Amino acid sequence: MTSRFRRVALIGKYQASDARLQADARDGVMEHIGSFLESQGCEVFIEHAHRGETEAGRYVALTAEEIGERCDLGLVVGGDGTMLGIGRKLACHGVPLIGINRGRLGFITDIPLDNYEATLIPMLAGEFEEDHRRLMHAQVIREGACVFDALAMNDVVVNRGATSGMVELRVTVGRHFVANQRADGLIIASPTGSTAYALSAGGPLLHPDIPGWVLVPIAPHTLSNRPILLPDADEISIELVSGRDASANFDMQSLASLAIGDRVIVRRSEHRVRFLHPKGWSYFDTLRKKLHWNEGGS
């Protein structure tokens, strides 16, 4: 088979501080995958930030912007965090992404490393399932001005300070006031993020085809304050009414400190991330495998 993707960007954590990931970089996995892609007729590039750890001069290094402009496919080797980071950068370019799992759970990097060649050969030839995930666009508004702007694929989280008590948050959905909530924090999660922090905080699983978000309180003061599913067409506003050292996190990869009166505004982004999965892939297969459903059953 000949690859339908002529130019492929190979993306991974070459310079991670984690000892296990450093070992992954040294064991030649990325170079092996690069050689495999070349054997399929692909021209291979790497992400610019990681050039220093590759064989000198072997692959041309590109920035994320250049990958978006020049490449037909991004092949992400790592965990979901690696995929979240590059997915936000490439969504505006429409570059599809395939994930090879080197992390732990791997809900969106779903191809096992030990079987990647057999899985990728038909995918590179055009046999795959395509899965689109919409991004969230979040802003921090202070005294009428935007002081922080970010995209998120998983979630936007407003948290109390590490050594402070609960925060009080004024929640508005669209033009409608919802409630003032006292809690350790609040999670606004996309369907993709419903299997992340929101799940551990007691939120529901959302199928990726659902055009909605889930609002999940973290350790709420009032036990009747429960998760709620909301349409993603509505803007959500979270205002910090009281609480010290509060912050807003975006996919747990960027952070903004909040002052009293700040509002975190979350809107549906115009951009989507394009994931490619093996032919026959199902979201429910992923849930069964990653959440260990049916273990011990027939």
C-alpha positions, -999 to +999 in steps of 0.1 A: +000+000+000+011+036-007+004+063+018-022+089+009-004+112+034+027+125+017+040+148+044+038+135+080+048+154+112+061+131+140+053+147+173+065+134+207+080+144+241+117+142+234+126+168+260+103+157+288+116+159+324+099+126+333+125+098+336+103+073+319+096+095+289+133+103+286+140+066+284+113+064+257+132+090+237+166+072+241+153+038+232+149+047+195+111+045+193+107+078+175+135+070+150+119+036+144+085+051+137+101+077+114+118+050+094+085+031+092+068+062+078+095+066+052+091+030+042+054+038+034+064+067+011+060+095+036+083+125+039+088+129+077+091+161+097+094+167+134+080+194+157+106+222+161+106+222+199+121+186+199+148+189+173+176+187+198+170+151+207+168+135+172+195+122+150+212+154+137+200+164+103+178+134+096+144+152+097+135+188+090+121+205+121+089+226+117+070+248+141+034+239+148+023+267+124+046+253+097+032+218+103-003+231+099+007+248+066+028+220+051+018+186+065-010+163+056-010+144+089+003+146+125+014+114+141+015+119+179+035+096+201+028+100+238-002+104+261-033+124+259-015+155+273+008+155+243-023+152+220-041+180+238-012+204+233-007+198+196-044+194+189-052+230+200-024+243+178-033+224+146-071+226+149-073+259+129-054+242+101-076+211+098-046+187+100-058+152+110-041+135+140-034+099+148-023+090+183+001+062+194-002+057+231+029+060+253+010+073+283-013+055+307-050+057+298-049+071+263-085+080+255-075+100+225-041+084+218-056+050+212-032+029+191-010+006+211+027+011+205+034-027+202+011-030+172+014+003+155+028-009+122+000-033+114-026-007+125-010+022+106-005+006+072-042+005+062-048+039+079-020+056+059-036+041+028-070+058+036-088+031+056-098+049+088-127+064+109-127+101+113-137+117+146-141+155+150-139+171+185-148+208+189-126+231+210-136+254+238-127+291+237-121+307+271-113+342+282-106+358+316-124+393+317-111+418+342-128+452+345-142+449+310-109+438+293-096+404+283-065+396+303-061+359+293-073+340+262-070+303+256-083+273+238-092+240+255-101+206+243-108+189+276-119+214+302-118+248+318-114+246+356-118+273+382-100+262+414-096+276+449-061+283+462-040+254+475-041+267+511-074+286+511-110+277+517-139+274+493-145+299+465-179+315+458-187+315+421-216+332+403-226+310+373-245+324+343-255+304+312-265+325+282-285+354+296-298+333+326-284+334+361-280+299+375-267+302+410-240+314+434-221+282+442-197+276+471-172+248+463-136+240+459-140+248+423-160+242+391-153+222+359-167+230+324-159+199+304-164+191+267-174+155+257-137+148+252-130+161+287-158+141+303-134+112+307-108+134+325-111+155+356-148+158+353-153+121+356-132+119+388-153+147+402-185+127+397-195+140+362-212+119+335-197+105+304-207+125+272-206+108+238-184+130+215-214+135+191-233+154+218-232+192+212-229+200+249-208+206+279-210+193+314-208+217+344-193+198+374-188+213+409-157+202+429-166+193+465-197+216+466-208+230+500-244+221+491-248+184+483-278+191+460-254+210+437-250+183+410-234+181+376-256+195+348-254+190+310-256+222+290-259+230+253-226+242+239-243+270+219-247+289+252-219+311+266-210+302+302-198+329+326-181+320+360-175+351+382-152+349+412-173+364+440-150+355+469-120+333+476-082+338+478-056+326+453-081+312+429-071+303+394-084+291+360-068+262+343-072+253+306-066+216+298-044+217+329-017+230+306-021+268+310-031+288+340-045+323+349-046+338+384-080+352+392-089+383+412-123+390+429-147+402+402-129+384+373-152+364+350-141+333+331-161+332+298-164+299+279-177+298+244-179+272+216-148+276+194-152+276+156-123+251+154-124+213+156-097+187+161-097+159+135-088+125+149-083+094+127-089+060+142-085+025+128-113+012+106-142-002+128-132+020+158-160+027+182-161+052+212-177+024+232-148+001+225-126+027+240-147+030+271-148-007+276-110-010+273-099+021+292-125+019+320-123-019+323-159-026+317-171-062+315-140-075+333-148-109+347-179-112+325-186-135+296 
